[in-house]
């Protein structure tokens, strides 16, 4: 026992000394408090086109409501035609137009291509000339640009540059500007876009949002041993990039690595696709994204169908609603990059050493020294491999093992039954403490800007939900059947006796029920888990009151059942141990909470504090209900016996 206390002391000391790493992350998250709301310029144009409102009026009303930023896509010839800036004809269409005029022979139908009317605005004329370098054709009094089909660099949908009059309009209203960038089919078109972006740097805050499915330059060769030249030029000029939550572009991870993860996390709310999304739900999603997931940019779409002025009014209601509901410590403005979180090597080494000692302590459950030594050697090998090969994969594997061991060991180690509430509280806090040690090791290892921005992540979330339950279930089976004995031969004999028992129909039925519950449980884990409408309302109510909501599976299921398990084990250890199986859910869930590394540490800590506190109180209620039921059943049994 004395040796164990010393080892626990060493683990805690190592984690305390290595705490500067976690504090760097904490400070970076707390200081990053500015967020923005972005609306695409083309959707603002739709409102302008389909209503009597001027562009000045629309932009002024949006800014007054809280809009900070407008995004601008590069123009294409097709988009310019859609905006009635130009007209486009192929050779046959224009020949048909001129058929009954003196210029019926002006078009050579064998010369395939597009005839483009010259726009009135000089800046658009210059944009077309600078990008596609068309032939200039005169037909009577009309001038056209001719884009031959043999031009393989440009077609009607190739981006040719940004709308300078639109930029001037956005700047006039003192709104920030994000340039949307898509990957053209050829390097030459991308080069022109990059050149224009470099020229326009002073007209924007220097922010770029990828469009389409690929990051600019993806799949294009830039020479031997050369990275993405486009990204390098833009980064050197002071541009930085956005990453859309849950929708990364191809090649975006390379951009993140080459820019040291100087990326802004963006969440998109598209009411044109999510047609059933209500206004309040949009506002709730916005505030939750900003305060809980390190999202610093919200891309909101104006409805493009229906009455344009009503759609604008709804957008204004959304903007004002966000301003009212957003917590005060967040401010509307230009989002900033995270401070660099460069974890020193010595910090990582100390955390790994703490994890190795922790593994040795946990392995006491096995009670077979060769296996305990093997576990320590394996974890040590992972640590050494990380330092030799510099691969994050070894850290992720190490963290996963710690994450599944911590809640399993916490529950089994604290499984000492008592009818005394003070003793139950002590064991409860012991289990929570062991889980927290595991959590600190995990977030101490998986630390840095790559994890905060979501490009690197904890791997094995489903295993954290399954393995601890399986581990505790094995422990319960051992307890119920007294399989474990200090004598290995006796243990094997007990196991063989159990395996030779007849299989009953109710055993099969029980397995089916357990499997069904297990499938339902797994279906609720992760971002795509299914939740009822009533539970969603309850969750939102909790969030409105507590800032962040505790997880229902923690404070209404896991922790209360663990508290009840300790009490029942004080009466009957075998039957009480069964309740440890649902009881472990609370502990594995708080570990899982911290493995979502894009969530601020402060948010995860507050959520866990709520769950642990409320979970114990609800557990006391479970004990009270159990006492009443136990007395009633005991009296009924006595009466009928």
Secondary structure, DSSP 8 states (H G I E B T S, - for coil): -HHHHHHHHHHHHHHHHTTHHHHHHHHHHHH--EEEEEEEHHHHHHHHHTSS--HHHHHHHHHHHT--EEEE--B-HHHHHHTTS--EEEHHHHHHHTTTSTTTTS--TTS-EEEEE--SSHHHHHHHHHHH--EEEEETTEEEEEEETT-SS--TTS--B--HHHHHHHHHTT-EEEEEEE--SSHHHHHHHHHHHHHTGGGS-SEEEEETTB-TTTT---STT---HHHHHHHHTT-EEEEETT---BTHHHHHHHTTT-EEEEEEE-TTTSTT--HHHHHHHHHHHHHHS---EEEE----SS-HHHHHHHHHHHHHHHHHHS-TTSEES-----------HHHHHHHHHHHHHHHHHHGGGT--HHHHHHHHHHHHHHHHHHHHH--HHHHHHHHHHHHHHHHHHHHHHT----S-HHHHHHHHHHHHHHHHHHHHHHHHHS-SHHHHTTSS--S-HHHHHHHHHHHHHHHHHHHHHT---SSHHHHHHHHHHHHTS---HHHHHHHHHHHHHHHHHHHTSSTT----HHHHHHHHHHHHHHSS---HIIIIIIHHHHHHHHHHHHH-HHHHHHTHHHHHHHHHHHHHHHH-TTS-HHHHHHHHHHHHHHHHHHHHHHHHHHHHHHHHHHHHHHHH-
